[in-house]
Amino acid sequence: MQQQTFQQDGLIALDAYPYRALKRGKQCVAVFVERSTESVTIVALGRVVPGDMSGASNRNLEFDFCRAVTPAVSIPPDTEIYFSVTSALESRTTLPPDHSDKVLSVISQSSKHAAHEVECLRSQTEPNTITGNAGFLLACEQDAVALSLKAANLHAQLSKLSTWAADSPDLPFITGLAEAHEPEAFRACHDHQVLRSEQGEIQVLAWMRLARDKRSRGPGVTLVNVRPVGDYEPTGVDLVYLNPKFGALALLHYSSDRTFPQYVDEIDRRYASEEDPTDPRLAPRPGFVKFTTYRHFEASKERLLGGNIHVASDLRGWERRHDGQFASQRHLSNSTFAALLGGGWLGGRKAGYKQAREVIELVLQTNRAVIIAVHSDWNSLAQHSFSNQRLF
């Protein structure tokens, strides 16, 4: 790989060996080297975040925060660091913590520029943890965004979520992402019909458009982060997912106490599909509930919250336990839910932007934040550019 590939704070696509030694969600410093028979030269630094499993044993690696080391740093042969690095390369494993610190120390001592790059990388890879209700809100919003990306088959874009950085823990999740656009630009978005932001009824705080095409053309997902207007902290988070192609509309309610409110039933009643024996879908109602544990937010950690996803109407069919909580033996995993959602197999049918807007308004009235996902195909002829309209 040529050194110019590594751009400051850029994300690179690298066909790297998926080391089994790395655990999913655990970030590590990545050192890129050029190796010959007698020398090892460090040419770049970055961060690696192990992603989903690929096959039975291999794990995909996602690299970001990459920057070139200029000038490149040669590791003298016949040294402890040299043998440690070559051994790790040959065995396809990671360096021990004390050896990795020595490697970074050698890089820092080579030049002031290299020392600055090492320091910047260290600061960027430090855990960014937010506790309390603000942290749980961010964790749920991040989970909703991640599920939406998986539903749109944009697994490669998940690595962008771990670069989250915002000026305040009270800001919605999408505002901390580099891909976020200014709220005012949403009116020029193809999927702006999902909100009536020009009336001031719904406050668009941040949004972004992700697709396989770097210019957001073709199939992709538009993600909007909204929270209730006012100074009150939201009581929770819901995901509203719309696929206009299939007319599929779904609501995912996040619950940390294994209960869920009446408005989920109301949405189920209003937007359920009519009984149709030819309808092959698994769940013709829009309401779903994810039972998850109350936890803090950490951008570098696992992007999906643990927990099972249930069909809301199925939960209502079971009697409540003595503690008022719901229980059901049927549930979906995160991956199964996302795959079925993206294929139009879940949620109310014959729904459009109007129905999604109505659901969003109902949720906001309960003082809950909403992640809105529109799985759509943008026409390249009418594509707008928002490259200069970032929030941060």
C-alpha positions, 0 to 999 in steps of 0.5 A: 500500500502506498503511503499517500493512501493514509490521509489525516483522520481518514477512513481507509478500506484495507483488505487486511488479514482478519486476526482472530486475536482481536475481540469485537468492539475492542479498539487497538492502535494499528501500525502499518509497516513495509517489510523487506528481508532485512528491515521493518519500516513504520509508514503509518498509524491508525486505529483498528476496530474489529467488526462482525464475524466473516465466516466461521472464524475470521473477523473483519477489521475497520481502520480509521484515524489513519495518518502517515508517519513522515519521515518513515521510521525504520526499526533497527534489526537485532533489537527486541522491538524488531523481533517482537514486530516480525514475530507478530507479523509471522504469527498474525497476532497482536503485540503485547501491551508493553511491546506496543508501548515501546513501538510507539515510543520509538516512533515518538522519538523519531521526530516532533511530527511523529510525536504529535501524531502519536499523541493525537492518536492516543487522545482519539482512542481514549474511551469516551464514556457518558454515564447516566440517562444521557449516556443511555439515550445516546446508546439507544440512539446509536443502536437504532442507527446501527440497526438501520445501517444493517437493515440497509445492508451498509455494514461497512458504514458501521465503523463511522459510528465509533468516531463519535465526538460531540461538544456536549453529552446532551446532544443527540447521537448523530450530531457527533458524527462527521457525516452529520449535516446542518438541520436546515439542509434537510429541506433539500433532502429527497426524504424531507417529506418524513418531517414537516420541519418548516412548520417548526413542529418537529425539531431536526437536530441532525441528519445524514445520508449514507449509501454505498456510493460515496456521493450518496447516490442509489440505494441507501438510508437517510437518518434523522435525529429528533428530540422533543422541543423543550428543556426536558430530558427525553425519557427514552428512544424509539426507532421509526423505520420506513421503506417506501419501496415496500410500504413497510413501516416499523416502530422499535421501542427501547425498554430497560424495564421490560415494560412498554406504554400504551402508545405502542398499542395505539400505533399497532392498531392504527397502522396494522395491515389488513389480514391478507392470506397472500401476505408472506410477511412474518409480522404485519404490525408496526410495533416492536419492543427491544428489551435491553439493559440500562447501560452507559454510552461508549463510542468505541465499544459495541455499537449494538445494545444486547437484548431481544426484540419482540413483536409488541402484539405478541407480548400483549398476548402473554399475561403479565407477570406479578411484577408487571413485566412482559415475557415471551418465548418468541423473539428476534436477534439484532441481526435477524430483525435488521435483515427482515426489516430491510427486506420489507418482511416486517411492519405495516404495509402500504405506508408512506411518508404521511404515516411515518410522520404521524407515528413520529408525532405520536412518539414525540408527544410522549417526550421520547427521542426518535431516530428516523430511518428512510431506506430509499433510492436517490435519483442521481439526477436530482442529487444535492451535495451537502459536503460543506454543511457539517455540524462539527 
